[in-house]
Amino acid sequence: MSLSQQQLEEKVISLEQEMNQVKKILSIDVKKSVPWWEEITGTFADNLAFEEAIELGNQYRQLDKSN
């Protein structure tokens, strides 16, 4: 399959546009290189259900250590 000069130029332009979109997406992700745990820090602040879950987990671990 042989392409004309015009067709090749159009394909290159199209590929360059797609590559620019990919670079834009990747640069957003790279700039947002905050670890996930830092993004959720404080999410459960002052949440009684979360505090109860932590306490129940601690109790369970204490029981497991005694066995």
mmCIF file of the N, C-alpha and C atoms, coordinates in Angstrom:
data_MODEL
# 
_entry.id   MODEL 
# 
loop_
_atom_site.group_PDB 
_atom_site.id 
_atom_site.type_symbol 
_atom_site.label_atom_id 
_atom_site.label_alt_id 
_atom_site.label_comp_id 
_atom_site.label_asym_id 
_atom_site.label_entity_id 
_atom_site.label_seq_id 
_atom_site.pdbx_PDB_ins_code 
_atom_site.Cartn_x 
_atom_site.Cartn_y 
_atom_site.Cartn_z 
_atom_site.occupancy 
_atom_site.B_iso_or_equiv 
_atom_site.pdbx_formal_charge 
_atom_site.auth_seq_id 
_atom_site.auth_comp_id 
_atom_site.auth_asym_id 
_atom_site.auth_atom_id 
_atom_site.pdbx_PDB_model_num 
ATOM 1   N N  . MET A 1 1  ? 0.846   -1.172  0.000  1.00 0.00 ? 1  MET A N  1 
ATOM 2   C CA . MET A 1 1  ? 0.000   0.000   0.000  1.00 0.00 ? 1  MET A CA 1 
ATOM 3   C C  . MET A 1 1  ? 0.894   1.238   0.000  1.00 0.00 ? 1  MET A C  1 
ATOM 4   N N  . SER A 1 2  ? 0.729   2.019   -0.977 1.00 0.00 ? 2  SER A N  1 
ATOM 5   C CA . SER A 1 2  ? 1.544   3.215   -1.115 1.00 0.00 ? 2  SER A CA 1 
ATOM 6   C C  . SER A 1 2  ? 0.674   4.442   -0.884 1.00 0.00 ? 2  SER A C  1 
ATOM 7   N N  . LEU A 1 3  ? 1.164   5.358   -0.060 1.00 0.00 ? 3  LEU A N  1 
ATOM 8   C CA . LEU A 1 3  ? 0.407   6.561   0.263  1.00 0.00 ? 3  LEU A CA 1 
ATOM 9   C C  . LEU A 1 3  ? 1.014   7.763   -0.446 1.00 0.00 ? 3  LEU A C  1 
ATOM 10  N N  . SER A 1 4  ? 0.154   8.677   -0.786 1.00 0.00 ? 4  SER A N  1 
ATOM 11  C CA . SER A 1 4  ? 0.643   9.904   -1.417 1.00 0.00 ? 4  SER A CA 1 
ATOM 12  C C  . SER A 1 4  ? 1.287   10.804  -0.361 1.00 0.00 ? 4  SER A C  1 
ATOM 13  N N  . GLN A 1 5  ? 2.013   11.776  -0.823 1.00 0.00 ? 5  GLN A N  1 
ATOM 14  C CA . GLN A 1 5  ? 2.648   12.743  0.083  1.00 0.00 ? 5  GLN A CA 1 
ATOM 15  C C  . GLN A 1 5  ? 1.599   13.413  0.968  1.00 0.00 ? 5  GLN A C  1 
ATOM 16  N N  . GLN A 1 6  ? 0.478   13.791  0.403  1.00 0.00 ? 6  GLN A N  1 
ATOM 17  C CA . GLN A 1 6  ? -0.606  14.451  1.152  1.00 0.00 ? 6  GLN A CA 1 
ATOM 18  C C  . GLN A 1 6  ? -1.162  13.529  2.235  1.00 0.00 ? 6  GLN A C  1 
ATOM 19  N N  . GLN A 1 7  ? -1.370  12.246  1.883  1.00 0.00 ? 7  GLN A N  1 
ATOM 20  C CA . GLN A 1 7  ? -1.896  11.282  2.855  1.00 0.00 ? 7  GLN A CA 1 
ATOM 21  C C  . GLN A 1 7  ? -0.907  11.079  4.010  1.00 0.00 ? 7  GLN A C  1 
ATOM 22  N N  . LEU A 1 8  ? 0.376   11.005  3.686  1.00 0.00 ? 8  LEU A N  1 
ATOM 23  C CA . LEU A 1 8  ? 1.390   10.854  4.726  1.00 0.00 ? 8  LEU A CA 1 
ATOM 24  C C  . LEU A 1 8  ? 1.407   12.057  5.664  1.00 0.00 ? 8  LEU A C  1 
ATOM 25  N N  . GLU A 1 9  ? 1.323   13.238  5.090  1.00 0.00 ? 9  GLU A N  1 
ATOM 26  C CA . GLU A 1 9  ? 1.313   14.448  5.909  1.00 0.00 ? 9  GLU A CA 1 
ATOM 27  C C  . GLU A 1 9  ? 0.096   14.477  6.827  1.00 0.00 ? 9  GLU A C  1 
ATOM 28  N N  . GLU A 1 10 ? -1.060  14.063  6.307  1.00 0.00 ? 10 GLU A N  1 
ATOM 29  C CA . GLU A 1 10 ? -2.278  14.033  7.123  1.00 0.00 ? 10 GLU A CA 1 
ATOM 30  C C  . GLU A 1 10 ? -2.147  13.022  8.257  1.00 0.00 ? 10 GLU A C  1 
ATOM 31  N N  . LYS A 1 11 ? -1.548  11.878  7.966  1.00 0.00 ? 11 LYS A N  1 
ATOM 32  C CA . LYS A 1 11 ? -1.354  10.860  9.012  1.00 0.00 ? 11 LYS A CA 1 
ATOM 33  C C  . LYS A 1 11 ? -0.395  11.360  10.091 1.00 0.00 ? 11 LYS A C  1 
ATOM 34  N N  . VAL A 1 12 ? 0.674   12.026  9.674  1.00 0.00 ? 12 VAL A N  1 
ATOM 35  C CA . VAL A 1 12 ? 1.632   12.557  10.645 1.00 0.00 ? 12 VAL A CA 1 
ATOM 36  C C  . VAL A 1 12 ? 0.968   13.597  11.534 1.00 0.00 ? 12 VAL A C  1 
ATOM 37  N N  . ILE A 1 13 ? 0.185   14.478  10.937 1.00 0.00 ? 13 ILE A N  1 
ATOM 38  C CA . ILE A 1 13 ? -0.530  15.497  11.716 1.00 0.00 ? 13 ILE A CA 1 
ATOM 39  C C  . ILE A 1 13 ? -1.473  14.836  12.712 1.00 0.00 ? 13 ILE A C  1 
ATOM 40  N N  . SER A 1 14 ? -2.194  13.828  12.254 1.00 0.00 ? 14 SER A N  1 
ATOM 41  C CA . SER A 1 14 ? -3.125  13.120  13.129 1.00 0.00 ? 14 SER A CA 1 
ATOM 42  C C  . SER A 1 14 ? -2.380  12.446  14.286 1.00 0.00 ? 14 SER A C  1 
ATOM 43  N N  . LEU A 1 15 ? -1.272  11.786  13.968 1.00 0.00 ? 15 LEU A N  1 
ATOM 44  C CA . LEU A 1 15 ? -0.487  11.126  15.018 1.00 0.00 ? 15 LEU A CA 1 
ATOM 45  C C  . LEU A 1 15 ? 0.095   12.129  16.007 1.00 0.00 ? 15 LEU A C  1 
ATOM 46  N N  . GLU A 1 16 ? 0.539   13.274  15.517 1.00 0.00 ? 16 GLU A N  1 
ATOM 47  C CA . GLU A 1 16 ? 1.072   14.305  16.409 1.00 0.00 ? 16 GLU A CA 1 
ATOM 48  C C  . GLU A 1 16 ? -0.012  14.816  17.353 1.00 0.00 ? 16 GLU A C  1 
ATOM 49  N N  . GLN A 1 17 ? -1.219  14.975  16.839 1.00 0.00 ? 17 GLN A N  1 
ATOM 50  C CA . GLN A 1 17 ? -2.318  15.437  17.696 1.00 0.00 ? 17 GLN A CA 1 
ATOM 51  C C  . GLN A 1 17 ? -2.640  14.398  18.766 1.00 0.00 ? 17 GLN A C  1 
ATOM 52  N N  . GLU A 1 18 ? -2.676  13.137  18.368 1.00 0.00 ? 18 GLU A N  1 
ATOM 53  C CA . GLU A 1 18 ? -2.943  12.073  19.340 1.00 0.00 ? 18 GLU A CA 1 
ATOM 54  C C  . GLU A 1 18 ? -1.833  12.010  20.384 1.00 0.00 ? 18 GLU A C  1 
ATOM 55  N N  . MET A 1 19 ? -0.589  12.138  19.941 1.00 0.00 ? 19 MET A N  1 
ATOM 56  C CA . MET A 1 19 ? 0.530   12.097  20.872 1.00 0.00 ? 19 MET A CA 1 
ATOM 57  C C  . MET A 1 19 ? 0.464   13.258  21.852 1.00 0.00 ? 19 MET A C  1 
ATOM 58  N N  . ASN A 1 20 ? 0.081   14.431  21.394 1.00 0.00 ? 20 ASN A N  1 
ATOM 59  C CA . ASN A 1 20 ? -0.068  15.576  22.289 1.00 0.00 ? 20 ASN A CA 1 
ATOM 60  C C  . ASN A 1 20 ? -1.143  15.319  23.337 1.00 0.00 ? 20 ASN A C  1 
ATOM 61  N N  . GLN A 1 21 ? -2.229  14.646  22.943 1.00 0.00 ? 21 GLN A N  1 
ATOM 62  C CA . GLN A 1 21 ? -3.283  14.307  23.913 1.00 0.00 ? 21 GLN A CA 1 
ATOM 63  C C  . GLN A 1 21 ? -2.746  13.334  24.954 1.00 0.00 ? 21 GLN A C  1 
ATOM 64  N N  . VAL A 1 22 ? -2.000  12.342  24.507 1.00 0.00 ? 22 VAL A N  1 
ATOM 65  C CA . VAL A 1 22 ? -1.426  11.358  25.429 1.00 0.00 ? 22 VAL A CA 1 
ATOM 66  C C  . VAL A 1 22 ? -0.459  12.051  26.397 1.00 0.00 ? 22 VAL A C  1 
ATOM 67  N N  . LYS A 1 23 ? 0.385   12.927  25.866 1.00 0.00 ? 23 LYS A N  1 
ATOM 68  C CA . LYS A 1 23 ? 1.331   13.649  26.721 1.00 0.00 ? 23 LYS A CA 1 
ATOM 69  C C  . LYS A 1 23 ? 0.606   14.498  27.749 1.00 0.00 ? 23 LYS A C  1 
ATOM 70  N N  . LYS A 1 24 ? -0.491  15.121  27.338 1.00 0.00 ? 24 LYS A N  1 
ATOM 71  C CA . LYS A 1 24 ? -1.254  15.950  28.267 1.00 0.00 ? 24 LYS A CA 1 
ATOM 72  C C  . LYS A 1 24 ? -1.823  15.091  29.389 1.00 0.00 ? 24 LYS A C  1 
ATOM 73  N N  . ILE A 1 25 ? -2.375  13.941  29.038 1.00 0.00 ? 25 ILE A N  1 
ATOM 74  C CA . ILE A 1 25 ? -2.933  13.033  30.045 1.00 0.00 ? 25 ILE A CA 1 
ATOM 75  C C  . ILE A 1 25 ? -1.838  12.550  30.991 1.00 0.00 ? 25 ILE A C  1 
ATOM 76  N N  . LEU A 1 26 ? -0.718  12.155  30.432 1.00 0.00 ? 26 LEU A N  1 
ATOM 77  C CA . LEU A 1 26 ? 0.379   11.659  31.270 1.00 0.00 ? 26 LEU A CA 1 
ATOM 78  C C  . LEU A 1 26 ? 0.960   12.746  32.152 1.00 0.00 ? 26 LEU A C  1 
ATOM 79  N N  . SER A 1 27 ? 1.049   13.947  31.660 1.00 0.00 ? 27 SER A N  1 
ATOM 80  C CA . SER A 1 27 ? 1.616   15.015  32.482 1.00 0.00 ? 27 SER A CA 1 
ATOM 81  C C  . SER A 1 27 ? 0.704   15.344  33.649 1.00 0.00 ? 27 SER A C  1 
ATOM 82  N N  . ILE A 1 28 ? -0.580  15.212  33.464 1.00 0.00 ? 28 ILE A N  1 
ATOM 83  C CA . ILE A 1 28 ? -1.514  15.421  34.573 1.00 0.00 ? 28 ILE A CA 1 
ATOM 84  C C  . ILE A 1 28 ? -1.269  14.363  35.636 1.00 0.00 ? 28 ILE A C  1 
ATOM 85  N N  . ASP A 1 29 ? -1.132  13.105  35.225 1.00 0.00 ? 29 ASP A N  1 
ATOM 86  C CA . ASP A 1 29 ? -0.910  12.023  36.177 1.00 0.00 ? 29 ASP A CA 1 
ATOM 87  C C  . ASP A 1 29 ? 0.448   12.155  36.858 1.00 0.00 ? 29 ASP A C  1 
ATOM 88  N N  . VAL A 1 30 ? 1.462   12.586  36.128 1.00 0.00 ? 30 VAL A N  1 
ATOM 89  C CA . VAL A 1 30 ? 2.793   12.731  36.707 1.00 0.00 ? 30 VAL A CA 1 
ATOM 90  C C  . VAL A 1 30 ? 2.800   13.857  37.728 1.00 0.00 ? 30 VAL A C  1 
ATOM 91  N N  . LYS A 1 31 ? 2.155   14.963  37.416 1.00 0.00 ? 31 LYS A N  1 
ATOM 92  C CA . LYS A 1 31 ? 2.113   16.087  38.347 1.00 0.00 ? 31 LYS A CA 1 
ATOM 93  C C  . LYS A 1 31 ? 1.353   15.719  39.611 1.00 0.00 ? 31 LYS A C  1 
ATOM 94  N N  . LYS A 1 32 ? 0.411   14.812  39.477 1.00 0.00 ? 32 LYS A N  1 
ATOM 95  C CA . LYS A 1 32 ? -0.394  14.387  40.618 1.00 0.00 ? 32 LYS A CA 1 
ATOM 96  C C  . LYS A 1 32 ? 0.217   13.126  41.221 1.00 0.00 ? 32 LYS A C  1 
ATOM 97  N N  . SER A 1 33 ? 1.491   13.166  41.475 1.00 0.00 ? 33 SER A N  1 
ATOM 98  C CA . SER A 1 33 ? 2.171   11.977  41.965 1.00 0.00 ? 33 SER A CA 1 
ATOM 99  C C  . SER A 1 33 ? 2.150   11.925  43.492 1.00 0.00 ? 33 SER A C  1 
ATOM 100 N N  . VAL A 1 34 ? 1.018   12.266  44.072 1.00 0.00 ? 34 VAL A N  1 
ATOM 101 C CA . VAL A 1 34 ? 0.843   12.172  45.519 1.00 0.00 ? 34 VAL A CA 1 
ATOM 102 C C  . VAL A 1 34 ? 0.394   10.745  45.826 1.00 0.00 ? 34 VAL A C  1 
ATOM 103 N N  . PRO A 1 35 ? 1.027   10.098  46.781 1.00 0.00 ? 35 PRO A N  1 
ATOM 104 C CA . PRO A 1 35 ? 0.603   8.743   47.138 1.00 0.00 ? 35 PRO A CA 1 
ATOM 105 C C  . PRO A 1 35 ? -0.866  8.715   47.562 1.00 0.00 ? 35 PRO A C  1 
ATOM 106 N N  . TRP A 1 36 ? -1.532  7.619   47.266 1.00 0.00 ? 36 TRP A N  1 
ATOM 107 C CA . TRP A 1 36 ? -2.972  7.522   47.528 1.00 0.00 ? 36 TRP A CA 1 
ATOM 108 C C  . TRP A 1 36 ? -3.298  7.749   48.991 1.00 0.00 ? 36 TRP A C  1 
ATOM 109 N N  . TRP A 1 37 ? -2.418  7.301   49.883 1.00 0.00 ? 37 TRP A N  1 
ATOM 110 C CA . TRP A 1 37 ? -2.733  7.445   51.316 1.00 0.00 ? 37 TRP A CA 1 
ATOM 111 C C  . TRP A 1 37 ? -2.693  8.902   51.757 1.00 0.00 ? 37 TRP A C  1 
ATOM 112 N N  . GLU A 1 38 ? -1.923  9.724   51.048 1.00 0.00 ? 38 GLU A N  1 
ATOM 113 C CA . GLU A 1 38 ? -1.921  11.140  51.385 1.00 0.00 ? 38 GLU A CA 1 
ATOM 114 C C  . GLU A 1 38 ? -3.189  11.825  50.867 1.00 0.00 ? 38 GLU A C  1 
ATOM 115 N N  . GLU A 1 39 ? -3.754  11.300  49.793 1.00 0.00 ? 39 GLU A N  1 
ATOM 116 C CA . GLU A 1 39 ? -4.988  11.866  49.262 1.00 0.00 ? 39 GLU A CA 1 
ATOM 117 C C  . GLU A 1 39 ? -6.172  11.622  50.191 1.00 0.00 ? 39 GLU A C  1 
ATOM 118 N N  . ILE A 1 40 ? -6.149  10.500  50.931 1.00 0.00 ? 40 ILE A N  1 
ATOM 119 C CA . ILE A 1 40 ? -7.292  10.185  51.787 1.00 0.00 ? 40 ILE A CA 1 
ATOM 120 C C  . ILE A 1 40 ? -7.064  10.551  53.250 1.00 0.00 ? 40 ILE A C  1 
ATOM 121 N N  . THR A 1 41 ? -5.902  11.119  53.549 1.00 0.00 ? 41 THR A N  1 
ATOM 122 C CA . THR A 1 41 ? -5.609  11.510  54.928 1.00 0.00 ? 41 THR A CA 1 
ATOM 123 C C  . THR A 1 41 ? -6.690  12.445  55.453 1.00 0.00 ? 41 THR A C  1 
ATOM 124 N N  . GLY A 1 42 ? -7.238  12.094  56.594 1.00 0.00 ? 42 GLY A N  1 
ATOM 125 C CA . GLY A 1 42 ? -8.253  12.928  57.213 1.00 0.00 ? 42 GLY A CA 1 
ATOM 126 C C  . GLY A 1 42 ? -9.677  12.611  56.779 1.00 0.00 ? 42 GLY A C  1 
ATOM 127 N N  . THR A 1 43 ? -9.840  11.669  55.879 1.00 0.00 ? 43 THR A N  1 
ATOM 128 C CA . THR A 1 43 ? -11.174 11.337  55.380 1.00 0.00 ? 43 THR A CA 1 
ATOM 129 C C  . THR A 1 43 ? -12.098 10.892  56.509 1.00 0.00 ? 43 THR A C  1 
ATOM 130 N N  . PHE A 1 44 ? -11.544 10.150  57.464 1.00 0.00 ? 44 PHE A N  1 
ATOM 131 C CA . PHE A 1 44 ? -12.375 9.613   58.540 1.00 0.00 ? 44 PHE A CA 1 
ATOM 132 C C  . PHE A 1 44 ? -12.230 10.394  59.842 1.00 0.00 ? 44 PHE A C  1 
ATOM 133 N N  . ALA A 1 45 ? -11.720 11.587  59.766 1.00 0.00 ? 45 ALA A N  1 
ATOM 134 C CA . ALA A 1 45 ? -11.546 12.389  60.973 1.00 0.00 ? 45 ALA A CA 1 
ATOM 135 C C  . ALA A 1 45 ? -12.896 12.610  61.655 1.00 0.00 ? 45 ALA A C  1 
ATOM 136 N N  . ASP A 1 46 ? -12.922 12.408  62.945 1.00 0.00 ? 46 ASP A N  1 
ATOM 137 C CA . ASP A 1 46 ? -14.130 12.603  63.758 1.00 0.00 ? 46 ASP A CA 1 
ATOM 138 C C  . ASP A 1 46 ? -15.286 11.719  63.323 1.00 0.00 ? 46 ASP A C  1 
ATOM 139 N N  . ASN A 1 47 ? -14.977 10.543  62.780 1.00 0.00 ? 47 ASN A N  1 
ATOM 140 C CA . ASN A 1 47 ? -16.013 9.606   62.363 1.00 0.00 ? 47 ASN A CA 1 
ATOM 141 C C  . ASN A 1 47 ? -16.096 8.506   63.420 1.00 0.00 ? 47 ASN A C  1 
ATOM 142 N N  . LEU A 1 48 ? -17.181 8.489   64.163 1.00 0.00 ? 48 LEU A N  1 
ATOM 143 C CA . LEU A 1 48 ? -17.310 7.543   65.272 1.00 0.00 ? 48 LEU A CA 1 
ATOM 144 C C  . LEU A 1 48 ? -17.315 6.094   64.801 1.00 0.00 ? 48 LEU A C  1 
ATOM 145 N N  . ALA A 1 49 ? -17.915 5.817   63.673 1.00 0.00 ? 49 ALA A N  1 
ATOM 146 C CA . ALA A 1 49 ? -17.952 4.444   63.157 1.00 0.00 ? 49 ALA A CA 1 
ATOM 147 C C  . ALA A 1 49 ? -16.542 3.960   62.831 1.00 0.00 ? 49 ALA A C  1 
ATOM 148 N N  . PHE A 1 50 ? -15.720 4.824   62.278 1.00 0.00 ? 50 PHE A N  1 
ATOM 149 C CA . PHE A 1 50 ? -14.339 4.458   61.967 1.00 0.00 ? 50 PHE A CA 1 
ATOM 150 C C  . PHE A 1 50 ? -13.554 4.208   63.251 1.00 0.00 ? 50 PHE A C  1 
ATOM 151 N N  . GLU A 1 51 ? -13.731 5.081   64.218 1.00 0.00 ? 51 GLU A N  1 
ATOM 152 C CA . GLU A 1 51 ? -13.036 4.897   65.492 1.00 0.00 ? 51 GLU A CA 1 
ATOM 153 C C  . GLU A 1 51 ? -13.452 3.594   66.166 1.00 0.00 ? 51 GLU A C  1 
ATOM 154 N N  . GLU A 1 52 ? -14.733 3.253   66.070 1.00 0.00 ? 52 GLU A N  1 
ATOM 155 C CA . GLU A 1 52 ? -15.208 1.984   66.637 1.00 0.00 ? 52 GLU A CA 1 
ATOM 156 C C  . GLU A 1 52 ? -14.584 0.807   65.896 1.00 0.00 ? 52 GLU A C  1 
ATOM 157 N N  . ALA A 1 53 ? -14.483 0.904   64.567 1.00 0.00 ? 53 ALA A N  1 
ATOM 158 C CA . ALA A 1 53 ? -13.872 -0.168  63.783 1.00 0.00 ? 53 ALA A CA 1 
ATOM 159 C C  . ALA A 1 53 ? -12.406 -0.356  64.171 1.00 0.00 ? 53 ALA A C  1 
ATOM 160 N N  . ILE A 1 54 ? -11.706 0.735   64.400 1.00 0.00 ? 54 ILE A N  1 
ATOM 161 C CA . ILE A 1 54 ? -10.303 0.652   64.836 1.00 0.00 ? 54 ILE A CA 1 
ATOM 162 C C  . ILE A 1 54 ? -10.213 -0.042  66.192 1.00 0.00 ? 54 ILE A C  1 
ATOM 163 N N  . GLU A 1 55 ? -11.085 0.347   67.096 1.00 0.00 ? 55 GLU A N  1 
ATOM 164 C CA . GLU A 1 55 ? -11.072 -0.246  68.437 1.00 0.00 ? 55 GLU A CA 1 
ATOM 165 C C  . GLU A 1 55 ? -11.393 -1.734  68.378 1.00 0.00 ? 55 GLU A C  1 
ATOM 166 N N  . LEU A 1 56 ? -12.381 -2.119  67.585 1.00 0.00 ? 56 LEU A N  1 
ATOM 167 C CA . LEU A 1 56 ? -12.718 -3.540  67.455 1.00 0.00 ? 56 LEU A CA 1 
ATOM 168 C C  . LEU A 1 56 ? -11.557 -4.323  66.846 1.00 0.00 ? 56 LEU A C  1 
ATOM 169 N N  . GLY A 1 57 ? -10.876 -3.722  65.890 1.00 0.00 ? 57 GLY A N  1 
ATOM 170 C CA . GLY A 1 57 ? -9.703  -4.374  65.305 1.00 0.00 ? 57 GLY A CA 1 
ATOM 171 C C  . GLY A 1 57 ? -8.607  -4.579  66.328 1.00 0.00 ? 57 GLY A C  1 
ATOM 172 N N  . ASN A 1 58 ? -8.386  -3.566  67.154 1.00 0.00 ? 58 ASN A N  1 
ATOM 173 C CA . ASN A 1 58 ? -7.383  -3.686  68.218 1.00 0.00 ? 58 ASN A CA 1 
ATOM 174 C C  . ASN A 1 58 ? -7.756  -4.784  69.207 1.00 0.00 ? 58 ASN A C  1 
ATOM 175 N N  . GLN A 1 59 ? -9.018  -4.855  69.592 1.00 0.00 ? 59 GLN A N  1 
ATOM 176 C CA . GLN A 1 59 ? -9.479  -5.894  70.512 1.00 0.00 ? 59 GLN A CA 1 
ATOM 177 C C  . GLN A 1 59 ? -9.274  -7.283  69.912 1.00 0.00 ? 59 GLN A C  1 
ATOM 178 N N  . TYR A 1 60 ? -9.584  -7.420  68.635 1.00 0.00 ? 60 TYR A N  1 
ATOM 179 C CA . TYR A 1 60 ? -9.432  -8.703  67.959 1.00 0.00 ? 60 TYR A CA 1 
ATOM 180 C C  . TYR A 1 60 ? -7.957  -9.134  67.946 1.00 0.00 ? 60 TYR A C  1 
ATOM 181 N N  . ARG A 1 61 ? -7.057  -8.183  67.649 1.00 0.00 ? 61 ARG A N  1 
ATOM 182 C CA . ARG A 1 61 ? -5.637  -8.512  67.632 1.00 0.00 ? 61 ARG A CA 1 
ATOM 183 C C  . ARG A 1 61 ? -5.139  -8.902  69.023 1.00 0.00 ? 61 ARG A C  1 
ATOM 184 N N  . GLN A 1 62 ? -5.662  -8.250  70.065 1.00 0.00 ? 62 GLN A N  1 
ATOM 185 C CA . GLN A 1 62 ? -5.260  -8.584  71.422 1.00 0.00 ? 62 GLN A CA 1 
ATOM 186 C C  . GLN A 1 62 ? -5.718  -10.008 71.782 1.00 0.00 ? 62 GLN A C  1 
ATOM 187 N N  . LEU A 1 63 ? -6.945  -10.348 71.371 1.00 0.00 ? 63 LEU A N  1 
ATOM 188 C CA . LEU A 1 63 ? -7.438  -11.705 71.627 1.00 0.00 ? 63 LEU A CA 1 
ATOM 189 C C  . LEU A 1 63 ? -6.606  -12.738 70.880 1.00 0.00 ? 63 LEU A C  1 
ATOM 190 N N  . ASP A 1 64 ? -6.218  -12.405 69.663 1.00 0.00 ? 64 ASP A N  1 
ATOM 191 C CA . ASP A 1 64 ? -5.447  -13.340 68.831 1.00 0.00 ? 64 ASP A CA 1 
ATOM 192 C C  . ASP A 1 64 ? -4.056  -13.564 69.430 1.00 0.00 ? 64 ASP A C  1 
ATOM 193 N N  . LYS A 1 65 ? -3.479  -12.523 70.041 1.00 0.00 ? 65 LYS A N  1 
ATOM 194 C CA . LYS A 1 65 ? -2.151  -12.651 70.642 1.00 0.00 ? 65 LYS A CA 1 
ATOM 195 C C  . LYS A 1 65 ? -2.188  -13.552 71.864 1.00 0.00 ? 65 LYS A C  1 
ATOM 196 N N  . SER A 1 66 ? -3.305  -13.557 72.584 1.00 0.00 ? 66 SER A N  1 
ATOM 197 C CA . SER A 1 66 ? -3.385  -14.350 73.821 1.00 0.00 ? 66 SER A CA 1 
ATOM 198 C C  . SER A 1 66 ? -3.619  -15.828 73.540 1.00 0.00 ? 66 SER A C  1 
ATOM 199 N N  . ASN A 1 67 ? -3.964  -16.168 72.302 1.00 0.00 ? 67 ASN A N  1 
ATOM 200 C CA . ASN A 1 67 ? -4.207  -17.592 71.977 1.00 0.00 ? 67 ASN A CA 1 
ATOM 201 C C  . ASN A 1 67 ? -2.997  -18.258 71.431 1.00 0.00 ? 67 ASN A C  1 
# 
